[in-house]
Amino acid sequence: MAKSFYSTVLDHTADDVWSFIRSFGDYAWAGVESETIIEDGKAGDQVGAIRRVQIGGRVIRQQLLAHSDIDQFYTYAFLEPAPVRNYQATIQIVPVVESGQAFVQWWATFDCAEDALSHWTNFFAHEGFATWLASLRTVMADRRQQFVVDQHRRFVMDQRQ
């Protein structure tokens, strides 16, 4: 079984990061231009929920296997068809106590042909997890900047009254 792993530290609290990504049905933070829905009306934190991601003409289906608000992680698997076999991934947010930042780790285990092992290991880590976490960093920074602008506007309006 192969393993692909990527991690980063975000300049936000673990709780803030988790609140952004906790719903399995909301994938916009990853910067993937797609239509994402949870099938059969299930909730985005309901184990067993199936996320259907349509990217252009391609459809990817993933099933939520575990979800924890306490440990701030979820685990999911690819449903067929998938580019590899037995794919199971986990994304987890861990607080960095010293700095108040968030350590984000994302990993996947899977089976594939031996001659494709290097390709898929690199693909999931660097073209997948790294790219999606960079998008999360940007989205959260933009949101923080907008909050600061809004706070300044309120301050100026309060001073005028």
C-alpha positions as a Markdown table, in Angstrom:
| # | Residue | x | y | z |
|---|---|---|---|---|
| 1 | Met | 0.0 | 0.0 | 0.0 |
| 2 | Ala | 1.3 | 3.4 | -1.0 |
| 3 | Lys | 1.1 | 6.6 | 1.1 |
| 4 | Ser | 1.1 | 10.2 | 0.0 |
| 5 | Phe | 1.4 | 13.0 | 2.5 |
| 6 | Tyr | 1.5 | 16.8 | 2.6 |
| 7 | Ser | 1.4 | 19.2 | 5.5 |
| 8 | Thr | 1.5 | 23.0 | 6.1 |
| 9 | Val | 1.1 | 25.6 | 8.9 |
| 10 | Leu | -1.6 | 28.2 | 8.4 |
| 11 | Asp | -1.6 | 31.6 | 10.2 |
| 12 | His | -5.1 | 31.0 | 11.6 |
| 13 | Thr | -6.3 | 29.1 | 14.6 |
| 14 | Ala | -7.1 | 25.4 | 14.2 |
| 15 | Asp | -10.8 | 26.2 | 15.1 |
| 16 | Asp | -11.0 | 28.8 | 12.3 |
| 17 | Val | -9.5 | 26.4 | 9.8 |
| 18 | Trp | -11.7 | 23.6 | 10.9 |
| 19 | Ser | -14.8 | 25.8 | 10.6 |
| 20 | Phe | -13.8 | 26.5 | 7.0 |
| 21 | Ile | -13.3 | 22.9 | 5.9 |
| 22 | Arg | -15.5 | 20.8 | 8.3 |
| 23 | Ser | -18.4 | 20.2 | 5.9 |
| 24 | Phe | -17.6 | 17.4 | 3.5 |
| 25 | Gly | -20.1 | 19.0 | 1.1 |
| 26 | Asp | -18.3 | 22.3 | 0.8 |
| 27 | Tyr | -15.2 | 22.0 | -1.4 |
| 28 | Ala | -15.0 | 25.6 | -2.7 |
| 29 | Trp | -12.1 | 26.4 | -0.3 |
| 30 | Ala | -9.9 | 24.0 | -2.3 |
| 31 | Gly | -10.1 | 26.2 | -5.4 |
| 32 | Val | -11.5 | 23.4 | -7.6 |
| 33 | Glu | -13.8 | 24.8 | -10.3 |
| 34 | Ser | -16.6 | 22.3 | -9.8 |
| 35 | Glu | -20.2 | 21.7 | -8.8 |
| 36 | Thr | -20.2 | 19.8 | -5.5 |
| 37 | Ile | -23.2 | 18.2 | -3.8 |
| 38 | Ile | -23.9 | 15.7 | -1.1 |
| 39 | Glu | -26.1 | 12.9 | -2.6 |
| 40 | Asp | -29.4 | 11.7 | -1.0 |
| 41 | Gly | -29.9 | 14.8 | 1.1 |
| 42 | Lys | -27.4 | 13.8 | 3.8 |
| 43 | Ala | -25.5 | 16.4 | 5.9 |
| 44 | Gly | -21.9 | 17.3 | 5.1 |
| 45 | Asp | -20.7 | 15.8 | 8.4 |
| 46 | Gln | -22.8 | 12.6 | 8.2 |
| 47 | Val | -20.6 | 9.5 | 8.0 |
| 48 | Gly | -21.7 | 7.6 | 4.9 |
| 49 | Ala | -22.4 | 10.8 | 2.9 |
| 50 | Ile | -21.3 | 10.7 | -0.7 |
| 51 | Arg | -19.8 | 13.9 | -2.2 |
| 52 | Arg | -20.3 | 14.2 | -5.9 |
| 53 | Val | -17.8 | 16.6 | -7.6 |
| 54 | Gln | -18.4 | 17.4 | -11.2 |
| 55 | Ile | -15.4 | 19.0 | -12.9 |
| 56 | Gly | -16.3 | 19.8 | -16.5 |
| 57 | Gly | -17.6 | 16.5 | -17.9 |
| 58 | Arg | -15.8 | 14.3 | -15.2 |
| 59 | Val | -17.5 | 13.1 | -12.1 |
| 60 | Ile | -15.7 | 12.1 | -8.9 |
| 61 | Arg | -17.6 | 10.4 | -6.1 |
| 62 | Gln | -16.2 | 10.2 | -2.6 |
| 63 | Gln | -17.7 | 8.7 | 0.6 |
| 64 | Leu | -17.2 | 10.2 | 4.1 |
| 65 | Leu | -15.9 | 7.4 | 6.3 |
| 66 | Ala | -15.2 | 9.3 | 9.6 |
| 67 | His | -15.7 | 12.8 | 10.9 |
| 68 | Ser | -14.7 | 14.3 | 14.2 |
| 69 | Asp | -15.3 | 17.9 | 15.4 |
| 70 | Ile | -13.3 | 17.0 | 18.6 |
| 71 | Asp | -10.2 | 15.8 | 16.7 |
| 72 | Gln | -10.9 | 18.1 | 13.7 |
| 73 | Phe | -10.5 | 15.6 | 10.9 |
| 74 | Tyr | -12.4 | 13.7 | 8.3 |
| 75 | Thr | -11.6 | 10.6 | 6.3 |
| 76 | Tyr | -13.0 | 9.7 | 3.0 |
| 77 | Ala | -12.6 | 7.1 | 0.2 |
| 78 | Phe | -12.9 | 7.3 | -3.6 |
| 79 | Leu | -15.8 | 5.4 | -5.1 |
| 80 | Glu | -15.5 | 3.7 | -8.5 |
| 81 | Pro | -14.3 | 4.7 | -11.0 |
| 82 | Ala | -11.1 | 5.9 | -9.4 |
| 83 | Pro | -7.5 | 6.3 | -10.8 |
| 84 | Val | -6.2 | 4.0 | -8.0 |
| 85 | Arg | -7.5 | 1.2 | -5.8 |
| 86 | Asn | -8.5 | 1.3 | -2.1 |
| 87 | Tyr | -7.9 | 5.1 | -1.9 |
| 88 | Gln | -8.6 | 6.4 | 1.6 |
| 89 | Ala | -7.6 | 10.0 | 2.6 |
| 90 | Thr | -7.6 | 12.0 | 5.9 |
| 91 | Ile | -7.3 | 15.7 | 6.4 |
| 92 | Gln | -6.7 | 16.8 | 10.0 |
| 93 | Ile | -6.2 | 20.2 | 11.7 |
| 94 | Val | -4.0 | 20.3 | 14.8 |
| 95 | Pro | -3.4 | 23.4 | 16.9 |
| 96 | Val | 0.1 | 24.7 | 17.2 |
| 97 | Val | 0.0 | 25.6 | 20.8 |
| 98 | Glu | 3.0 | 27.9 | 20.9 |
| 99 | Ser | 2.0 | 30.2 | 18.1 |
| 100 | Gly | -1.8 | 29.8 | 17.9 |
| 101 | Gln | -1.5 | 28.7 | 14.3 |
| 102 | Ala | -2.9 | 25.5 | 12.7 |
| 103 | Phe | -0.9 | 22.5 | 11.5 |
| 104 | Val | -2.8 | 20.9 | 8.6 |
| 105 | Gln | -1.9 | 17.4 | 7.5 |
| 106 | Trp | -3.5 | 15.5 | 4.6 |
| 107 | Trp | -2.6 | 12.0 | 3.6 |
| 108 | Ala | -3.9 | 9.2 | 1.5 |
| 109 | Thr | -3.2 | 5.5 | 1.3 |
| 110 | Phe | -3.9 | 3.6 | -1.9 |
| 111 | Asp | -2.9 | 0.7 | -4.1 |
| 112 | Cys | -1.7 | 1.1 | -7.7 |
| 113 | Ala | 0.6 | -0.6 | -10.2 |
| 114 | Glu | 4.2 | -0.6 | -9.1 |
| 115 | Asp | 5.3 | 1.4 | -12.2 |
| 116 | Ala | 2.7 | 4.1 | -11.3 |
| 117 | Leu | 3.6 | 4.4 | -7.6 |
| 118 | Ser | 5.9 | 7.4 | -8.0 |
| 119 | His | 3.4 | 9.2 | -10.2 |
| 120 | Trp | 0.4 | 8.8 | -7.9 |
| 121 | Thr | 2.3 | 9.5 | -4.7 |
| 122 | Asn | 3.6 | 12.7 | -6.1 |
| 123 | Phe | 0.3 | 13.6 | -7.8 |
| 124 | Phe | -1.8 | 13.4 | -4.6 |
| 125 | Ala | 0.8 | 15.2 | -2.5 |
| 126 | His | 1.8 | 18.0 | -4.7 |
| 127 | Glu | -0.8 | 18.4 | -7.4 |
| 128 | Gly | -3.6 | 17.6 | -5.0 |
| 129 | Phe | -3.1 | 18.3 | -1.3 |
| 130 | Ala | -0.5 | 21.1 | -1.7 |
| 131 | Thr | -2.5 | 22.9 | -4.3 |
| 132 | Trp | -5.8 | 22.7 | -2.4 |
| 133 | Leu | -4.2 | 23.8 | 0.9 |
| 134 | Ala | -2.6 | 26.7 | -0.9 |
| 135 | Ser | -6.0 | 27.7 | -2.1 |
| 136 | Leu | -7.3 | 27.4 | 1.5 |
| 137 | Arg | -4.5 | 29.7 | 2.7 |
| 138 | Thr | -5.5 | 32.3 | 0.0 |
| 139 | Val | -9.2 | 32.1 | 0.7 |
| 140 | Met | -8.7 | 32.4 | 4.5 |
| 141 | Ala | -6.3 | 35.4 | 4.0 |
| 142 | Asp | -8.8 | 37.1 | 1.7 |
| 143 | Arg | -11.5 | 36.6 | 4.3 |
| 144 | Arg | -9.3 | 38.0 | 7.1 |
| 145 | Gln | -8.5 | 41.0 | 5.0 |
| 146 | Gln | -12.1 | 41.6 | 4.3 |
| 147 | Phe | -12.9 | 41.4 | 8.0 |
| 148 | Val | -10.2 | 44.1 | 8.7 |
| 149 | Val | -11.7 | 46.4 | 6.0 |
| 150 | Asp | -15.2 | 45.9 | 7.4 |
| 151 | Gln | -14.0 | 46.6 | 11.0 |
| 152 | His | -12.3 | 49.8 | 9.7 |
| 153 | Arg | -15.5 | 50.9 | 8.0 |
| 154 | Arg | -17.5 | 50.3 | 11.1 |
| 155 | Phe | -15.0 | 52.3 | 13.2 |
| 156 | Val | -15.1 | 55.2 | 10.7 |
| 157 | Met | -18.9 | 55.2 | 10.7 |
| 158 | Asp | -19.0 | 55.1 | 14.5 |
| 159 | Gln | -16.6 | 58.1 | 14.7 |
| 160 | Arg | -18.9 | 60.1 | 12.4 |
| 161 | Gln | -22.0 | 59.6 | 14.6 |
